[in-house]
Amino acid sequence: MKWQAGWLIFAGMLMLGFVVGWALWFAPPGAAVTVEPPVIAEPAEGVFPGKIAPDFRLPTLNGGTATLGEHRRHRLLLNFFASWCDACRKEMPGVQAQAEKHAAHDWVVLGVDVMEDRDTALAFRDEFELTFPILLDERGLVTRLYLVTGTPTNLFINRDGVIVERQLGYMSEADIATIIESVP
């Protein structure tokens, strides 16, 4: 049994040597094989901290459209919510208070209503007297793009478009304020 394993290893090494020799034989003369580490100038696009938030375009409650890209160079709170979500309802007064408090400090809050119609989102906005833009993700495309698995989900994005913090679930106004203060 041991001698068979030895022959198998020998045969495998022989085949590997044959493949390497074949590749070297047919390599162009003077060809050098070098491996250089990849150069990364900035973070890659993604939906988690350390990544650049992907751009998107959604309709707004006011009848226009908005993109994430138009808010580059601003710090941003991207809040995914739904009107039926108890945690969202509890969180929204704090989100609104922070939106008002930090609007003068180069902060933008964008609410993304997850898979509800315009009338439902409008009623929610009016109930909580929200003044920040509400975007309608009626088909859930941006929600899926951002891998949102529950509401509320909050993403805090810096001026370069990099996601600094991502939170799933209810956040108190104090929690929101603490993260806002830490985003450069």
VENGILIN-V653624 format. One record per residue. N is the residue number from 1. RES is the residue in one small letter. SS is DSSP state (@ for helix, = for strand, . for the rest). OMEGA is omega in whole degrees, 0 to 359 (999 if undefined). NEAR is the number of other ideal C-beta (glycine too) atoms within 12 Angstrom. Layout:
{{N/RES/SS/OMEGA/NEAR} {N/RES/SS/OMEGA/NEAR}}
//
This chain:
{{1/m/./181/7} {2/k/@/182/8} {3/w/@/178/9} {4/q/@/178/10} {5/a/@/179/11} {6/g/@/178/12} {7/w/@/178/13} {8/l/@/178/14} {9/i/@/179/14} {10/f/@/180/14} {11/a/@/178/14} {12/g/@/179/14} {13/m/@/178/14} {14/l/@/179/14} {15/m/@/178/14} {16/l/@/177/14} {17/g/@/178/14} {18/f/@/181/14} {19/v/@/180/14} {20/v/@/178/15} {21/g/@/178/13} {22/w/@/181/12} {23/a/@/180/14} {24/l/@/181/14} {25/w/@/184/12} {26/f/@/176/11} {27/a/./178/13} {28/p/./180/10} {29/p/./177/8} {30/g/./180/6} {31/a/./178/11} {32/a/./178/9} {33/v/./177/11} {34/t/./177/6} {35/v/./180/6} {36/e/./178/7} {37/p/./179/6} {38/p/./178/7} {39/v/./180/6} {40/i/./183/10} {41/a/./181/7} {42/e/./181/13} {43/p/./176/21} {44/a/./178/17} {45/e/=/179/20} {46/g/./186/21} {47/v/./179/30} {48/f/./182/24} {49/p/./181/20} {50/g/./181/21} {51/k/./176/24} {52/i/=/181/27} {53/a/./180/39} {54/p/./179/27} {55/d/./176/22} {56/f/./177/28} {57/r/=/178/19} {58/l/=/173/37} {59/p/=/177/25} {60/t/=/176/25} {61/l/./182/32} {62/n/./177/18} {63/g/./178/12} {64/g/./173/15} {65/t/=/177/17} {66/a/=/175/29} {67/t/=/175/22} {68/l/./183/32} {69/g/@/180/21} {70/e/@/179/21} {71/h/@/174/28} {72/r/./185/20} {73/r/./171/14} {74/h/./170/24} {75/r/=/192/35} {76/l/=/168/41} {77/l/=/178/46} {78/l/=/187/45} {79/n/=/175/45} {80/f/=/184/42} {81/f/=/172/46} {82/a/./185/33} {83/s/./181/30} {84/w/./185/18} {85/c/./181/27} {86/d/@/180/16} {87/a/@/178/26} {88/c/@/181/36} {89/r/@/180/22} {90/k/@/184/19} {91/e/@/192/35} {92/m/@/177/38} {93/p/@/177/21} {94/g/@/177/32} {95/v/@/180/45} {96/q/@/180/29} {97/a/@/179/24} {98/q/@/176/36} {99/a/@/179/33} {100/e/@/185/20} {101/k/@/188/21} {102/h/@/180/27} {103/a/@/181/20} {104/a/@/182/9} {105/h/@/174/18} {106/d/./176/17} {107/w/=/175/30} {108/v/=/173/33} {109/v/=/174/37} {110/l/=/174/40} {111/g/=/177/42} {112/v/=/178/44} {113/d/=/188/42} {114/v/=/169/37} {115/m/./173/25} {116/e/./181/31} {117/d/./183/19} {118/r/@/182/22} {119/d/@/179/15} {120/t/@/180/23} {121/a/@/179/34} {122/l/@/178/21} {123/a/@/178/18} {124/f/@/179/30} {125/r/@/181/29} {126/d/@/180/15} {127/e/@/183/16} {128/f/@/178/27} {129/e/./182/15} {130/l/./181/34} {131/t/./179/22} {132/f/./183/34} {133/p/=/175/33} {134/i/=/180/40} {135/l/=/184/40} {136/l/=/176/38} {137/d/=/188/37} {138/e/./181/22} {139/r/./176/16} {140/g/./183/22} {141/l/@/180/20} {142/v/@/176/33} {143/t/@/177/30} {144/r/@/179/18} {145/l/@/182/24} {146/y/./178/37} {147/l/./178/21} {148/v/./182/33} {149/t/./179/16} {150/g/./178/21} {151/t/./354/36} {152/p/./170/39} {153/t/=/181/36} {154/n/=/175/41} {155/l/=/178/42} {156/f/=/189/38} {157/i/=/181/43} {158/n/./184/31} {159/r/./180/21} {160/d/./180/21} {161/g/./181/31} {162/v/=/177/29} {163/i/=/182/34} {164/v/=/183/30} {165/e/=/177/30} {166/r/=/182/30} {167/q/=/174/30} {168/l/=/178/23} {169/g/./183/22} {170/y/./172/26} {171/m/./176/33} {172/s/./177/22} {173/e/@/179/23} {174/a/@/178/14} {175/d/@/179/23} {176/i/@/180/34} {177/a/@/181/24} {178/t/@/180/17} {179/i/@/178/32} {180/i/@/181/34} {181/e/@/184/19} {182/s/@/183/14} {183/v/./182/30} {184/p/./999/15}}
//
